[in-house]
Amino acid sequence: MSTMRCQQQRTCTTSLNEIAIVGLSCRTAGGVNSLDILWDFLLQKRDASGEIPPHRWEPWRQRSTLDAKILDSVTRKGYILDDLEGFDAAFFGIPPTEARHMDPHQRLGLELAYEALEDAGIQPDRLAGSDTAVYIGVDSDDYSRMLLEDTYRRLRLPLWTLN
C-alpha cells in the first residue's frame, strides 16, 4: 500500500509479504569485512582460503593426541575469519566473563547486526518497541560442544550425572 494512501486513510494495512532490507554487513574469509571489500573481492575473483593459524586448532589438539595428529597432518588450509578475539564486550554491555563463554557466532552476530544498523543510518536505541528483526545464518555448534566437553572434563563428572 502506498504511503500516500496510508496518510489519507490514517490507518494502514500491510501485507505479510512486505519486508525491507535497509542495512547490510558482512564478514567472510580472506579478510573481507565490508560490502565494498566484498564487491572488490568478487570482481577480482580472489581466493579466500589461507593457512590456518595454529591457535585456531589448539582446543581440539588438547582434547586428544589423535585429533592433534590428524589436524597437524591433514588440515592445513581453510576459510578463516579474522579477529574473532577482538569483540568489545563492554560496548554491548556484556560482562567479560560472559563474553569469554559466548559462542563466537553470537559475538560476531552482535557486531554484524550493529554494523548493519550503521549501514542503514539507524540508531539502535530508536528501534526499542518496534517490529524489527535481525536474521543470521549459522552453520555450526562446535563451540558450544567444546565448552560442554571442557565443563565435563573440569568437573570430572560422568555425562549422565548432569541429566
Summary of the structure (lengths in Angstrom):
residues: 163
radius of gyration: 21.6
end to end distance: 52.9
largest distance: 71.6
contacts: 303
relative contact order: 0.11
helix: 53%
strand: 4%
